[in-house]
Amino acid sequence: MTNINFATCEFENCDFSMAKVTNTAFREIKFSNCKLLGLHFQNCNKFLFEVEFDGCHLNLSSFYQLTLKGIHFKDCSLQEVDFVETDLSLSVFSNCDLAGAMFENTNLENSDLSASFNFSIDPEINRIKKAKFSATGIVGLLDKYDIIIE
């Protein structure tokens, strides 16, 4: 899938696992119930990059250093996903499994993670001002301190 331009498309029930997306343009794209394991989205064409994910498996994928302001992830598996130095401000993670997802120097300001789970986010090295978390999600903000929360 290298050097392809996709605009205003919806992909349903597709398997793009391990696809190479170098210089591929994704503009106003919705992925529904797709398997996108191990994709390196940081290699895509960044101009007008706009995607949305619903019911997708994105495990081991990477969004390293991308600007994804306002992106929506709904009912997704995001295990071991690389969000290092990614701008996720104003984003929504609804019912997403973020086990092992990497957040470092990530902008999560005004994002909503209140309905997601299994994340571990260090507030000292990420921007989380005005981000929403559930009471049970607080554990994911404090786990680095090795404390017991009852």
C-alpha positions as CSV (number, residue, x, y, z in Angstrom):
1,M,0.0,0.0,0.0
2,T,2.9,2.3,-0.6
3,N,2.5,5.7,-2.4
4,I,-1.3,5.4,-2.6
5,N,-3.8,8.3,-2.0
6,F,-7.0,7.4,-0.1
7,A,-9.5,10.2,0.3
8,T,-13.0,10.0,1.9
9,C,-13.1,6.2,2.1
10,E,-14.4,3.7,4.6
11,F,-12.7,0.3,5.0
12,E,-14.8,-2.4,6.5
13,N,-13.7,-5.9,7.7
14,C,-10.3,-5.5,6.0
15,D,-7.0,-7.0,7.0
16,F,-4.0,-4.7,6.4
17,S,-1.8,-6.3,9.0
18,M,1.9,-5.6,8.5
19,A,1.1,-3.6,5.3
20,K,3.7,-1.0,4.3
21,V,2.1,2.4,4.2
22,T,5.2,4.5,3.2
23,N,4.0,7.9,1.8
24,T,0.4,6.7,1.7
25,A,-2.2,9.4,2.2
26,F,-5.1,8.8,4.4
27,R,-7.5,11.7,4.2
28,E,-11.0,11.4,5.9
29,I,-10.7,7.7,6.3
30,K,-12.7,5.4,8.6
31,F,-11.6,1.9,9.4
32,S,-14.4,-0.3,10.8
33,N,-13.8,-3.8,12.2
34,C,-10.4,-3.9,10.5
35,K,-7.2,-5.7,11.4
36,L,-4.3,-3.3,11.3
37,L,-1.6,-5.1,13.3
38,G,1.9,-3.6,13.1
39,L,1.2,-0.7,10.8
40,H,3.7,2.2,11.0
41,F,1.4,5.2,10.4
42,Q,4.3,7.6,11.1
43,N,5.6,6.6,7.6
44,C,2.3,7.9,5.9
45,N,2.0,11.1,4.1
46,K,1.3,13.5,7.0
47,F,-0.5,16.2,4.9
48,L,-4.2,16.3,5.9
49,F,-3.8,12.9,7.6
50,E,-7.2,12.2,9.1
51,V,-8.4,8.7,10.3
52,E,-11.0,7.2,12.6
53,F,-11.1,3.7,14.0
54,D,-14.2,1.7,15.1
55,G,-13.8,-1.9,16.3
56,C,-10.3,-2.3,15.0
57,H,-7.3,-4.3,16.1
58,L,-4.2,-2.0,16.0
59,N,-1.9,-4.0,18.2
60,L,1.8,-3.3,17.7
61,S,1.1,-0.3,15.4
62,S,2.9,3.0,15.7
63,F,1.7,6.6,15.6
64,Y,5.1,8.0,16.6
65,Q,5.3,11.8,16.4
66,L,2.1,12.2,14.5
67,T,-0.5,14.9,15.0
68,L,-3.8,13.2,15.6
69,K,-5.8,16.0,17.2
70,G,-9.4,14.9,17.8
71,I,-8.9,11.3,16.6
72,H,-11.5,8.8,17.6
73,F,-10.8,5.2,18.7
74,K,-14.0,3.3,19.5
75,D,-14.0,-0.3,20.7
76,C,-10.4,-0.8,19.6
77,S,-7.5,-3.0,20.7
78,L,-4.5,-0.8,21.0
79,Q,-2.1,-3.1,22.8
80,E,1.5,-2.2,22.6
81,V,0.8,0.8,20.3
82,D,3.5,3.5,20.1
83,F,2.0,6.9,20.9
84,V,5.4,8.4,21.8
85,E,5.6,12.1,21.1
86,T,2.2,12.0,19.5
87,D,-0.3,14.9,19.7
88,L,-3.6,13.2,20.8
89,S,-5.1,16.4,22.2
90,L,-9.0,16.5,22.0
91,S,-9.0,12.7,21.2
92,V,-11.5,10.2,22.3
93,F,-10.7,6.6,23.4
94,S,-14.0,4.9,23.9
95,N,-13.9,1.3,25.3
96,C,-10.3,0.7,24.1
97,D,-7.8,-1.7,25.5
98,L,-4.5,0.2,25.9
99,A,-2.4,-2.6,27.6
100,G,1.3,-1.9,27.0
101,A,0.6,1.2,24.9
102,M,3.6,3.6,25.1
103,F,3.0,7.2,26.1
104,E,6.0,9.4,26.4
105,N,6.1,13.2,25.7
106,T,2.6,12.6,24.4
107,N,0.0,15.4,24.4
108,L,-3.3,14.1,25.8
109,E,-4.7,17.5,26.8
110,N,-8.5,17.6,26.7
111,S,-8.6,13.9,25.6
112,D,-11.2,11.5,26.9
113,L,-9.9,8.1,28.2
114,S,-12.7,7.7,30.8
115,A,-14.2,4.7,29.0
116,S,-10.9,2.9,28.2
117,F,-8.7,0.6,30.3
118,N,-5.3,-1.1,30.9
119,F,-3.4,2.1,30.2
120,S,-0.3,3.3,32.0
121,I,0.4,7.0,31.6
122,D,3.0,8.8,33.5
123,P,1.7,12.3,34.3
124,E,5.2,13.6,34.8
125,I,6.3,13.0,31.2
126,N,3.0,13.5,29.4
127,R,0.7,16.4,29.0
128,I,-2.6,15.5,30.5
129,K,-4.2,18.8,31.4
130,K,-8.0,18.6,31.3
131,A,-7.9,15.0,30.1
132,K,-10.8,12.8,31.3
133,F,-10.2,9.5,33.2
134,S,-12.6,7.3,35.2
135,A,-12.1,6.7,38.9
136,T,-10.9,3.2,38.1
137,G,-8.5,4.6,35.4
138,I,-6.6,6.5,38.1
139,V,-4.6,3.4,38.7
140,G,-3.1,3.8,35.3
141,L,-1.8,7.2,36.2
142,L,-0.3,6.0,39.5
143,D,1.1,2.6,38.7
144,K,4.7,3.8,38.4
145,Y,4.7,4.6,42.1
146,D,4.1,0.9,43.1
147,I,1.4,1.9,45.6
148,I,-1.6,-0.1,46.7
149,I,-5.0,1.4,45.8
150,E,-8.1,-0.1,47.4
